[in-house]
Amino acid sequence: MAFPTSVNNQITDAVTQSNVKVVAEAPAMAMGSIYQTMAHSTGILFENSVSSQQQQNTLSQAAANQGVMQVYTLDTTAAAGATEKVAQTGVADNLTSLLTILNALNPPGSAI
């Protein structure tokens, strides 16, 4: 029972009980709000992850497409020259060129 006041005791008890009820429910409301915020943040996290994966997939397809376009537009003569340089199949031509240069640098009448 409340202290003696000019207000009826039943009214003061009812107001006190309402205030206690509100104060008692505050932690539960706060936890509910925290859970909703965490669920929303997790949802946004997954949405961003899916968006990033889609963008990476688009970039990888574009890179593969560029590679195929470069392969198809490659000049066959340039490809053959590059293959010869990589494989070093033109060794005889290289030796002939070297011999020609050496003969050009030596004075006439001297032997190599």
N, C-alpha and C positions, 0 to 999 in steps of 0.2 A: 504494500500500500504506500502511496506517495505521502509527502509531508502535507500537513494541513494548510490549505490555501483557500482563497475565496472561490475557486473553481471546484466543481463537483469532483470527488475522488475517482469516480468511474471514467470521467473524461480524461483526467491526467493519466490514468493507467492505460487507456486506449491509445493516447498519443505516444506515451513512452514505449508501449509494445510495438507500435508502428515504426518508431525510430530505430528500435533494436532490430526489427526485422530487416529494415533497409541496410543497416550497418552489417548485419550478418550475411546478407546476400552479396555484398560488394566483392569479396574475394572470388566467389564463383563467377560473377559477371566479368571480372577482370581476366580470369583464366579463360573463360569462353572467348573473350575478345582476342586474347593472345593466340589461342588455337586457330581462330579464324584468320588472323594475320599470317600465322605460319603456313596455313594451308594455301592461302592466296600467294604468298611468296614462293612456295614450292611449285605451285602451278605455273607461275611466271618463269621460274627456273627451267622447267621442262619445256615450256613453249620456246624459250630462247635457245635451248639445246637443239630442238627439232629444226628451228629456223637456221641455225648455224650449220647443221648437217646438210640441209637442203642447199644452202649456198655453196658449201664445199663440193657437193655432188655436181652442181652446175659448173663450178670452176674446173673440176676434173674432166667433165665432158668437153668443155671448151678447149682445154689443153690437149686432150686426145685428138680433137677435131683439127686443131692447128698442126699437130704433128703429122696427121694423115695428109693434110693439104700440102705440107712441105715435101713429103715423100712423093706425092703425085706430081708436083710441079718441078721436081729436080731434073735438071738437064742431064741427059744420058752421057754426053761427052764429059761433062764435069764429073759425073759419078764415076766414069771409067778412069779418069785421071786420078781422082781421089783414091779409088781402089788400088790403082797401080802404085801410088805413093805409100799407101798403108801396107800393101802386100810386098812391096819392093820387088815387083816382077820385072822392072825395066833395068836390071843391073847391067846387062850388056850394053844398053844405050848409054848408061852413065859412064861406063868405062871408055866407050868410044868417044864420048864428049870430052872426057878428061885427057885422053891421048891427043885429041885435036888441039886442046888448049895448050898442052905442054909443047907440042910441035910449033905452035904459033909463038910461044914465048922464047924458044931457043933460037939463037942466031943461025943463019944458014951455014951449012957445012958441019955443024956439030952433031954428034950422035946422041941419042937418048939412051 
